[in-house]
Amino acid sequence: MALWAGRFKKEINANVNAFNSSISFDARMYKHDIMGSQAHAKMLAKQGIISRQNLTEILKGLNDILCELENGDLLFDPHAEDIHMFIEAELTKRYPESGKKLHTARSRNDQVALDLRLYTRDEIKDIQGMLMELMQVLINQAKGHTHTIMCGYTHLQRAQPITFAHHLMAYVEMFYRDYTRLDDCMKRLNVSPLGSGALATTTYPIDRHFVAQELHMNDIMYNSLDGVSDRDYAIELANDLAMIMMHLSRLSEEIILWCSWEFKYIELDDAYATGSSIMPQKKNPDIAELVRGKSARVINDVSTLLTMMKGLPLAYNKDMQEDKETLFDAIDQVKLCLPVFSDMINTMKVNKQRMQECAAKGFINATDCADYLVKKGKAFRDAYKTTGQLVAYCIDHDEVLETLPLDIYKSFDEVFEKDVYQAISLLTCVENRLVDGGPAPQTCQKAIKRMEKQLEALNHG
C-alpha cells in the first residue's frame, strides 16, 4: 500500500499506478535523495524533533541502502511510485519507528525539488569537465596550425585569409562561454528548497539554513511557494545544454564539409568514421552527423520544459514530473556527445597543403588589394571598384591576383607597382592582421596563451 494511502478506501488502479510512477527514470537520483534525507534527519535531531536514537538508525539505514544499491544487493522496486517512496519504504522495513519519523516536517514536493537540484549540480560539474577536455583538445590542435593558411568564409563563400588555428580558437571561445554559463546556472541552482513543505512550510521549529550548509548549498529559497514550484534552473540548464549542442552542431557541420572530397581539408581517423554497406569507397563522418542530429533533440527539450511550465498555477502540479525525463535526456545527450567529439578532433589529420591551395584560388586577398590602393592615396570606394574589376578580369582570363602581370594591373590603375605582389601575398595578408582578435600567427599565439590562462583559472577557481 502507498505511504499516502490513509485517505483512500481502495487500492489505486494498476494502470493508473504505472502511469503515475516515475521510478523508472528518477531512480538515478537515489544518491541525492539519500543525501538530502540524511541532512534533513540531522536537522530534525539537532532541533529535538526526533531522538538521537532515531537519527542513528536513520543514518545507518540510509547508508546501508546506499551501499546495497551501489553493489547490486538491493534492486529498485519497479512497482514503487518514485525513488523517494522506495527509499523511505525500504528504510521503514528496517527501522519501523525511526523510518516513519524521517518525513517529519517535509513533503515530497520540497524533497523532489531538492533532489533534482543536487543531481543537476553534480551533472554540471561532470559536463564542465568534459567541456574543459574539449577546449584543451582544440587548443592543442590550434597550436600546431598558427601558420596554416585557410579560407575564411562568409555565406559559405571564400572571403578572406585566416589560419586554421584562428578558426579553431573561435570554437574554444564558444565553449568557454558555455562553461561560464553553467557556472552562472549553478549560482541560481545551488539553493535549498527543503523546508518549503508542500507549499506553506511547517509548524515544526526546523533550521533550513543548517540543512543548506550540510548540503554545501549557498542559501535557502525564501518563498515556500516558489521553493516547491520553481523549475527555472532546469529550464536554464536545458538552455545552456542546448547552446553547447548548437556549438557542437556548427563545428560538426564544418567537419562534415571539411572531410568531403570537395574540401579535403581534414581526414577523420578510421576509428571515428564509418563505411557504406554498398559503396566501398565511402568514409562517412557519422559521429559529426549524429551530434548535429542530437542537437535538435536537446533544443526540443528546452521547448518541452518551457511549454510544460507556462500554464501552471502555484504551487506544485503533477505536470512537473515531466521535468526530469526531459532534463535527464538533455544531460545524457550532451554527456554522450562531448567525449567522443573530443576524441574525434584529437585524432583528425589536417591537410595543410589543400587548405593553402584553396586559399590561393579564391581571390580572398581582394580586400588587401583594395587596401593597397587606399594606402597609395585612393578613396576606399574607388579602390573597391577597381579591385572588383581586376577580379572579374582574372575570372574571365583564368588568372589569379598573385600572378597577374603588372602591366595588366597598371591598365586598371597606374599607382600599382611591383610591391603589390608582396601586399597581396596570402602570408602577408594574414601576418598583417595584428589587431587583437585577428588571425595573424603571433596574435593567434597570444590568444591561445590568454585562453590557457583563463582555463587554468577555472581549474583552480
FINUNU-872005 format. One record per residue (C-alpha): x, y, z. Coordinates in steps of 0.1 Angstrom, whole numbers, plus 5000, padded with zeros to 4 digits. Last residue first. Example, Ala and Ser with C-alpha at 12.3 -4.5 7.8 and 13.67 -1.06 7.14 Angstrom:
REM residues 2
<r east="5137" north="4989" up="5071"/>
<r east="5123" north="4955" up="5078"/>
//
This chain:
REM residues 461
<r east="5387" north="5286" up="4908"/>
<r east="5418" north="5265" up="4903"/>
<r east="5405" north="5248" up="4871"/>
<r east="5387" north="5279" up="4860"/>
<r east="5419" north="5300" up="4864"/>
<r east="5438" north="5274" up="4843"/>
<r east="5412" north="5278" up="4817"/>
<r east="5416" north="5315" up="4816"/>
<r east="5454" north="5312" up="4815"/>
<r east="5451" north="5288" up="4785"/>
<r east="5428" north="5312" up="4768"/>
<r east="5453" north="5341" up="4770"/>
<r east="5481" north="5318" up="4758"/>
<r east="5460" north="5308" up="4728"/>
<r east="5450" north="5344" up="4721"/>
<r east="5487" north="5354" up="4721"/>
<r east="5495" north="5326" up="4697"/>
<r east="5467" north="5339" up="4675"/>
<r east="5482" north="5374" up="4675"/>
<r east="5516" north="5360" up="4667"/>
<r east="5501" north="5340" up="4638"/>
<r east="5480" north="5368" up="4625"/>
<r east="5443" north="5357" up="4626"/>
<r east="5428" north="5387" up="4644"/>
<r east="5412" north="5391" up="4678"/>
<r east="5437" north="5418" up="4689"/>
<r east="5448" north="5436" up="4657"/>
<r east="5478" north="5420" up="4640"/>
<r east="5462" north="5414" up="4607"/>
<r east="5494" north="5420" up="4588"/>
<r east="5505" north="5384" up="4591"/>
<r east="5474" north="5371" up="4574"/>
<r east="5476" north="5393" up="4543"/>
<r east="5513" north="5389" up="4542"/>
<r east="5511" north="5351" up="4541"/>
<r east="5484" north="5353" up="4515"/>
<r east="5506" north="5375" up="4493"/>
<r east="5486" north="5406" up="4483"/>
<r east="5510" north="5432" up="4496"/>
<r east="5541" north="5414" up="4484"/>
<r east="5526" north="5412" up="4449"/>
<r east="5516" north="5449" up="4451"/>
<r east="5552" north="5459" up="4457"/>
<r east="5558" north="5457" up="4420"/>
<r east="5538" north="5489" up="4414"/>
<r east="5501" north="5498" up="4410"/>
<r east="5495" north="5535" up="4410"/>
<r east="5487" north="5535" up="4373"/>
<r east="5453" north="5520" up="4378"/>
<r east="5434" north="5494" up="4357"/>
<r east="5459" north="5492" up="4329"/>
<r east="5486" north="5493" up="4356"/>
<r east="5474" north="5459" up="4370"/>
<r east="5475" north="5444" up="4335"/>
<r east="5511" north="5458" up="4331"/>
<r east="5520" north="5442" up="4364"/>
<r east="5512" north="5407" up="4351"/>
<r east="5485" north="5388" up="4371"/>
<r east="5503" north="5360" up="4391"/>
<r east="5491" north="5368" up="4427"/>
<r east="5457" north="5382" up="4415"/>
<r east="5447" north="5349" up="4400"/>
<r east="5441" north="5342" up="4363"/>
<r east="5416" north="5321" up="4343"/>
<r east="5411" north="5350" up="4318"/>
<r east="5374" north="5358" up="4326"/>
<r east="5379" north="5351" up="4363"/>
<r east="5410" north="5373" up="4364"/>
<r east="5392" north="5402" up="4346"/>
<r east="5363" north="5400" up="4371"/>
<r east="5388" north="5401" up="4400"/>
<r east="5405" north="5431" up="4385"/>
<r east="5371" north="5449" up="4381"/>
<r east="5363" north="5442" up="4417"/>
<r east="5397" north="5456" up="4427"/>
<r east="5390" north="5488" up="4408"/>
<r east="5356" north="5492" up="4424"/>
<r east="5369" north="5486" up="4460"/>
<r east="5398" north="5511" up="4454"/>
<r east="5373" north="5537" up="4443"/>
<r east="5352" north="5530" up="4474"/>
<r east="5383" north="5531" up="4496"/>
<r east="5395" north="5565" up="4483"/>
<r east="5429" north="5562" up="4467"/>
<r east="5460" north="5575" up="4483"/>
<r east="5485" north="5547" up="4478"/>
<r east="5475" north="5532" up="4511"/>
<r east="5440" north="5531" up="4497"/>
<r east="5453" north="5512" up="4467"/>
<r east="5469" north="5485" up="4489"/>
<r east="5437" north="5483" up="4510"/>
<r east="5419" north="5473" up="4478"/>
<r east="5444" north="5446" up="4471"/>
<r east="5441" north="5435" up="4508"/>
<r east="5403" north="5432" up="4503"/>
<r east="5410" north="5411" up="4472"/>
<r east="5432" north="5387" up="4491"/>
<r east="5405" north="5360" up="4493"/>
<r east="5406" north="5358" up="4455"/>
<r east="5396" north="5321" up="4459"/>
<r east="5423" north="5302" up="4442"/>
<r east="5452" north="5307" up="4467"/>
<r east="5431" north="5298" up="4497"/>
<r east="5420" north="5265" up="4481"/>
<r east="5457" north="5255" up="4475"/>
<r east="5467" north="5266" up="4511"/>
<r east="5439" north="5245" up="4526"/>
<r east="5449" north="5215" up="4504"/>
<r east="5486" north="5218" up="4515"/>
<r east="5477" north="5220" up="4552"/>
<r east="5457" north="5187" up="4551"/>
<r east="5448" north="5183" up="4588"/>
<r east="5446" north="5148" up="4603"/>
<r east="5419" north="5140" up="4629"/>
<r east="5428" north="5123" up="4662"/>
<r east="5421" north="5150" up="4687"/>
<r east="5390" north="5162" up="4670"/>
<r east="5374" north="5127" up="4670"/>
<r east="5385" north="5122" up="4706"/>
<r east="5369" north="5154" up="4717"/>
<r east="5337" north="5146" up="4699"/>
<r east="5335" north="5112" up="4716"/>
<r east="5338" north="5128" up="4750"/>
<r east="5313" north="5156" up="4743"/>
<r east="5285" north="5137" up="4726"/>
<r east="5273" north="5113" up="4752"/>
<r east="5275" north="5138" up="4781"/>
<r east="5255" north="5162" up="4760"/>
<r east="5229" north="5136" up="4751"/>
<r east="5225" north="5124" up="4788"/>
<r east="5221" north="5160" up="4801"/>
<r east="5194" north="5168" up="4776"/>
<r east="5176" north="5135" up="4783"/>
<r east="5178" north="5140" up="4820"/>
<r east="5162" north="5174" up="4816"/>
<r east="5133" north="5159" up="4797"/>
<r east="5128" north="5128" up="4819"/>
<r east="5130" north="5150" up="4850"/>
<r east="5107" north="5179" up="4841"/>
<r east="5078" north="5156" up="4832"/>
<r east="5070" north="5151" up="4869"/>
<r east="5062" north="5188" up="4869"/>
<r east="5028" north="5181" up="4854"/>
<r east="5019" north="5167" up="4888"/>
<r east="5014" north="5203" up="4900"/>
<r east="5033" north="5221" up="4928"/>
<r east="5024" north="5258" up="4936"/>
<r east="5012" north="5279" up="4920"/>
<r east="4995" north="5279" up="4887"/>
<r east="5010" north="5260" up="4858"/>
<r east="5004" north="5273" up="4822"/>
<r east="5040" north="5281" up="4811"/>
<r east="5057" north="5252" up="4829"/>
<r east="5052" north="5223" up="4805"/>
<r east="5057" north="5246" up="4774"/>
<r east="5090" north="5259" up="4788"/>
<r east="5102" north="5224" up="4797"/>
<r east="5093" north="5209" up="4763"/>
<r east="5109" north="5238" up="4744"/>
<r east="5141" north="5233" up="4762"/>
<r east="5140" north="5196" up="4754"/>
<r east="5135" north="5205" up="4717"/>
<r east="5169" north="5221" up="4717"/>
<r east="5183" north="5188" up="4731"/>
<r east="5167" north="5167" up="4703"/>
<r east="5178" north="5191" up="4676"/>
<r east="5214" north="5189" up="4688"/>
<r east="5212" north="5152" up="4685"/>
<r east="5211" north="5154" up="4647"/>
<r east="5243" north="5175" up="4645"/>
<r east="5260" north="5151" up="4670"/>
<r east="5249" north="5122" up="4649"/>
<r east="5263" north="5139" up="4618"/>
<r east="5296" north="5146" up="4634"/>
<r east="5299" north="5110" up="4646"/>
<r east="5288" north="5097" up="4612"/>
<r east="5316" north="5113" up="4592"/>
<r east="5313" north="5088" up="4564"/>
<r east="5342" north="5071" up="4546"/>
<r east="5328" north="5057" up="4514"/>
<r east="5349" north="5039" up="4487"/>
<r east="5332" north="5005" up="4493"/>
<r east="5297" north="5018" up="4484"/>
<r east="5271" north="4992" up="4494"/>
<r east="5270" north="4989" up="4532"/>
<r east="5288" north="5022" up="4535"/>
<r east="5317" north="5029" up="4558"/>
<r east="5321" north="5045" up="4592"/>
<r east="5342" north="5072" up="4608"/>
<r east="5358" north="5078" up="4642"/>
<r east="5381" north="5048" up="4644"/>
<r east="5393" north="5055" up="4608"/>
<r east="5407" north="5088" up="4619"/>
<r east="5390" north="5117" up="4603"/>
<r east="5406" north="5134" up="4573"/>
<r east="5408" north="5172" up="4570"/>
<r east="5408" north="5200" up="4545"/>
<r east="5395" north="5176" up="4517"/>
<r east="5371" north="5203" up="4505"/>
<r east="5351" north="5188" up="4476"/>
<r east="5362" north="5153" up="4486"/>
<r east="5343" north="5158" up="4519"/>
<r east="5363" north="5159" up="4552"/>
<r east="5360" north="5197" up="4555"/>
<r east="5322" north="5197" up="4548"/>
<r east="5314" north="5172" up="4575"/>
<r east="5338" north="5189" up="4599"/>
<r east="5322" north="5222" up="4592"/>
<r east="5287" north="5209" up="4600"/>
<r east="5301" north="5192" up="4631"/>
<r east="5315" north="5226" up="4643"/>
<r east="5281" north="5241" up="4640"/>
<r east="5265" north="5211" up="4657"/>
<r east="5289" north="5213" up="4686"/>
<r east="5280" north="5249" up="4691"/>
<r east="5243" north="5241" up="4690"/>
<r east="5249" north="5212" up="4714"/>
<r east="5265" north="5235" up="4739"/>
<r east="5237" north="5261" up="4734"/>
<r east="5212" north="5233" up="4740"/>
<r east="5230" north="5224" up="4772"/>
<r east="5227" north="5260" up="4784"/>
<r east="5190" north="5260" up="4775"/>
<r east="5185" north="5228" up="4794"/>
<r east="5203" north="5244" up="4824"/>
<r east="5181" north="5275" up="4823"/>
<r east="5150" north="5254" up="4820"/>
<r east="5161" north="5232" up="4850"/>
<r east="5171" north="5263" up="4870"/>
<r east="5137" north="5280" up="4863"/>
<r east="5119" north="5249" up="4877"/>
<r east="5104" north="5267" up="4907"/>
<r east="5073" north="5251" up="4921"/>
<r east="5084" north="5238" up="4955"/>
<r east="5105" north="5267" up="4966"/>
<r east="5084" north="5293" up="4948"/>
<r east="5055" north="5286" up="4970"/>
<r east="5079" north="5284" up="5000"/>
<r east="5094" north="5318" up="4994"/>
<r east="5129" north="5324" up="5007"/>
<r east="5147" north="5297" up="4989"/>
<r east="5177" north="5287" up="5010"/>
<r east="5214" north="5297" up="5006"/>
<r east="5247" north="5287" up="4991"/>
<r east="5243" north="5249" up="4992"/>
<r east="5270" north="5227" up="5006"/>
<r east="5244" north="5200" up="5016"/>
<r east="5251" north="5204" up="5053"/>
<r east="5250" north="5241" up="5049"/>
<r east="5216" north="5241" up="5033"/>
<r east="5203" north="5218" up="5060"/>
<r east="5215" north="5241" up="5087"/>
<r east="5200" north="5271" up="5069"/>
<r east="5166" north="5254" up="5070"/>
<r east="5165" north="5250" up="5108"/>
<r east="5132" north="5235" up="5117"/>
<r east="5109" north="5246" up="5145"/>
<r east="5079" north="5225" up="5134"/>
<r east="5048" north="5244" up="5122"/>
<r east="5057" north="5237" up="5086"/>
<r east="5065" north="5254" up="5052"/>
<r east="5035" north="5266" up="5032"/>
<r east="5038" north="5248" up="4998"/>
<r east="5041" north="5210" up="5004"/>
<r east="5070" north="5217" up="5028"/>
<r east="5091" north="5247" up="5020"/>
<r east="5116" north="5233" up="5044"/>
<r east="5139" north="5219" up="5017"/>
<r east="5141" north="5245" up="4988"/>
<r east="5178" north="5247" up="4991"/>
<r east="5200" north="5270" up="4969"/>
<r east="5225" north="5257" up="4944"/>
<r east="5205" north="5263" up="4912"/>
<r east="5209" north="5301" up="4909"/>
<r east="5246" north="5301" up="4913"/>
<r east="5250" north="5269" up="4893"/>
<r east="5233" north="5285" up="4863"/>
<r east="5261" north="5311" up="4863"/>
<r east="5288" north="5285" up="4864"/>
<r east="5270" north="5267" up="4835"/>
<r east="5271" north="5299" up="4816"/>
<r east="5308" north="5300" up="4823"/>
<r east="5314" north="5267" up="4806"/>
<r east="5292" north="5276" up="4776"/>
<r east="5312" north="5308" up="4772"/>
<r east="5344" north="5288" up="4771"/>
<r east="5328" north="5265" up="4746"/>
<r east="5322" north="5295" up="4723"/>
<r east="5357" north="5309" up="4728"/>
<r east="5372" north="5275" up="4720"/>
<r east="5351" north="5274" up="4689"/>
<r east="5367" north="5306" up="4676"/>
<r east="5400" north="5291" up="4686"/>
<r east="5395" north="5265" up="4659"/>
<r east="5392" north="5291" up="4631"/>
<r east="5422" north="5311" up="4643"/>
<r east="5443" north="5280" up="4644"/>
<r east="5433" north="5271" up="4609"/>
<r east="5447" north="5304" up="4598"/>
<r east="5428" north="5333" up="4581"/>
<r east="5426" north="5345" up="4545"/>
<r east="5395" north="5364" up="4535"/>
<r east="5361" north="5356" up="4519"/>
<r east="5356" north="5322" up="4502"/>
<r east="5318" north="5317" up="4500"/>
<r east="5299" north="5298" up="4527"/>
<r east="5278" north="5329" up="4532"/>
<r east="5310" north="5343" up="4548"/>
<r east="5341" north="5322" up="4547"/>
<r east="5377" north="5323" up="4560"/>
<r east="5400" north="5305" up="4536"/>
<r east="5430" north="5287" up="4550"/>
<r east="5466" north="5294" up="4560"/>
<r east="5483" north="5271" up="4584"/>
<r east="5507" north="5293" up="4603"/>
<r east="5491" north="5291" up="4637"/>
<r east="5484" north="5254" up="4630"/>
<r east="5501" north="5233" up="4655"/>
<r east="5489" north="5253" up="4685"/>
<r east="5454" north="5252" up="4672"/>
<r east="5453" north="5214" up="4675"/>
<r east="5464" north="5216" up="4712"/>
<r east="5438" north="5244" up="4717"/>
<r east="5410" north="5223" up="4703"/>
<r east="5420" north="5194" up="4725"/>
<r east="5422" north="5216" up="4756"/>
<r east="5387" north="5231" up="4748"/>
<r east="5373" north="5196" up="4745"/>
<r east="5387" north="5185" up="4779"/>
<r east="5374" north="5216" up="4796"/>
<r east="5340" north="5209" up="4781"/>
<r east="5341" north="5174" up="4795"/>
<r east="5350" north="5187" up="4830"/>
<r east="5322" north="5212" up="4827"/>
<r east="5298" north="5184" up="4819"/>
<r east="5308" north="5165" up="4850"/>
<r east="5304" north="5195" up="4872"/>
<r east="5270" north="5203" up="4857"/>
<r east="5259" north="5167" up="4864"/>
<r east="5267" north="5170" up="4901"/>
<r east="5246" north="5202" up="4905"/>
<r east="5219" north="5185" up="4884"/>
<r east="5215" north="5158" up="4910"/>
<r east="5215" north="5181" up="4940"/>
<r east="5189" north="5204" up="4923"/>
<r east="5168" north="5174" up="4914"/>
<r east="5169" north="5160" up="4949"/>
<r east="5159" north="5194" up="4965"/>
<r east="5128" north="5198" up="4943"/>
<r east="5119" north="5162" up="4949"/>
<r east="5120" north="5167" up="4987"/>
<r east="5102" north="5201" up="4986"/>
<r east="5072" north="5185" up="4969"/>
<r east="5076" north="5151" up="4986"/>
<r east="5068" north="5170" up="5018"/>
<r east="5090" north="5175" up="5049"/>
<r east="5084" north="5185" up="5085"/>
<r east="5085" north="5148" up="5096"/>
<r east="5094" north="5125" up="5067"/>
<r east="5121" north="5107" up="5087"/>
<r east="5097" north="5097" up="5115"/>
<r east="5083" north="5066" up="5099"/>
<r east="5118" north="5052" up="5094"/>
<r east="5126" north="5057" up="5130"/>
<r east="5097" north="5035" up="5142"/>
<r east="5099" north="5008" up="5115"/>
<r east="5137" north="5005" up="5113"/>
<r east="5145" north="4980" up="5085"/>
<r east="5111" north="4980" up="5067"/>
<r east="5109" north="5018" up="5073"/>
<r east="5141" north="5023" up="5055"/>
<r east="5129" north="5004" up="5025"/>
<r east="5096" north="5024" up="5025"/>
<r east="5115" north="5057" up="5027"/>
<r east="5139" north="5046" up="4999"/>
<r east="5110" north="5035" up="4976"/>
<r east="5089" north="5065" up="4984"/>
<r east="5116" north="5089" up="4973"/>
<r east="5126" north="5069" up="4942"/>
<r east="5090" north="5070" up="4929"/>
<r east="5057" north="5052" up="4929"/>
<r east="5073" north="5018" up="4937"/>
<r east="5062" north="4990" up="4914"/>
<r east="5096" north="4988" up="4896"/>
<r east="5112" north="4981" up="4930"/>
<r east="5148" north="4992" up="4927"/>
<r east="5173" north="4964" up="4934"/>
<r east="5193" north="4959" up="4966"/>
<r east="5224" north="4937" up="4966"/>
<r east="5236" north="4954" up="4935"/>
<r east="5268" north="4969" up="4949"/>
<r east="5257" north="5005" up="4947"/>
<r east="5221" north="4998" up="4958"/>
<r east="5234" north="4979" up="4988"/>
<r east="5258" north="5006" up="4998"/>
<r east="5231" north="5033" up="4996"/>
<r east="5205" north="5012" up="5015"/>
<r east="5231" north="5006" up="5042"/>
<r east="5239" north="5043" up="5045"/>
<r east="5202" north="5051" up="5047"/>
<r east="5196" north="5025" up="5074"/>
<r east="5227" north="5037" up="5094"/>
<r east="5216" north="5073" up="5091"/>
<r east="5180" north="5066" up="5101"/>
<r east="5190" north="5043" up="5130"/>
<r east="5214" north="5069" up="5145"/>
<r east="5189" north="5097" up="5140"/>
<r east="5161" north="5078" up="5157"/>
<r east="5184" north="5070" up="5186"/>
<r east="5194" north="5107" up="5188"/>
<r east="5157" north="5115" up="5191"/>
<r east="5135" north="5133" up="5167"/>
<r east="5122" north="5169" up="5168"/>
<r east="5150" north="5180" up="5191"/>
<r east="5162" north="5207" up="5167"/>
<r east="5195" north="5189" up="5162"/>
<r east="5177" north="5156" up="5157"/>
<r east="5155" north="5171" up="5130"/>
<r east="5185" north="5188" up="5114"/>
<r east="5204" north="5156" up="5112"/>
<r east="5174" north="5139" up="5097"/>
<r east="5171" north="5165" up="5070"/>
<r east="5208" north="5162" up="5061"/>
<r east="5205" north="5124" up="5059"/>
<r east="5173" north="5127" up="5038"/>
<r east="5190" north="5151" up="5013"/>
<r east="5220" north="5127" up="5008"/>
<r east="5196" north="5098" up="5005"/>
<r east="5176" north="5115" up="4978"/>
<r east="5209" north="5126" up="4961"/>
<r east="5222" north="5091" up="4960"/>
<r east="5189" north="5077" up="4947"/>
<r east="5186" north="5104" up="4919"/>
<r east="5190" north="5078" up="4891"/>
<r east="5158" north="5062" up="4903"/>
<r east="5140" north="5092" up="4888"/>
<r east="5136" north="5074" up="4854"/>
<r east="5118" north="5041" up="4860"/>
<r east="5108" north="5054" up="4895"/>
<r east="5083" north="5078" up="4880"/>
<r east="5050" north="5061" up="4886"/>
<r east="5017" north="5077" up="4878"/>
<r east="5010" north="5058" up="4846"/>
<r east="5020" north="5025" up="4863"/>
<r east="4998" north="5033" up="4892"/>
<r east="4970" north="5044" up="4870"/>
<r east="4972" north="5011" up="4851"/>
<r east="4972" north="4991" up="4884"/>
<r east="4942" north="5011" up="4897"/>
<r east="4950" north="5026" up="4932"/>
<r east="4939" north="5005" up="4961"/>
<r east="4907" north="5013" up="4978"/>
<r east="4894" north="5034" up="5007"/>
<r east="4918" north="5063" up="5003"/>
<r east="4928" north="5090" up="5029"/>
<r east="4954" north="5067" up="5046"/>
<r east="4970" north="5058" up="5013"/>
<r east="5000" north="5082" up="5014"/>
<r east="5026" north="5055" up="5021"/>
<r east="5012" north="5035" up="4992"/>
<r east="5000" north="5000" up="5000"/>
//
